[in-house]
Amino acid sequence: MPQLTWQKSSFSGGGESECVELATAGPDRIHLRESDHPHEIATTTASTLSALLSTIKGGGVNRP
């Protein structure tokens, strides 16, 4: 994987742990990782991530 520039979510806390980080790779690929597990990376597209966030914000995800 090429060198990525990771950006911490503005909703993450001030510390170095428990942060969601994102990096773009190419025109429509986004990598996501949890700062506590930086080698575990999920890859998605901008449109899929946008749909997920809209669903979460709209209350469409059941929480335990």
C-alpha positions, 0 to 999 in steps of 0.5 A: 500500500502506498504511503497514505496521509491520515486525517483524524475525525473532528469528532474524535477526542483530543488524545491519540487513542480512540480516534477514527482516521481517514485517508484518500487513495485514488479518485474514489477510495477511502481508507478508514482505521481505528487509531488503536489498531492502525494496521486494520484498515477498511476500504470503501468508496465515498458514495458508500461511506456517505450512505452509511453516515446518512443511515446512522445520522437518520437513526437507521442502525439498531444499537444494542 
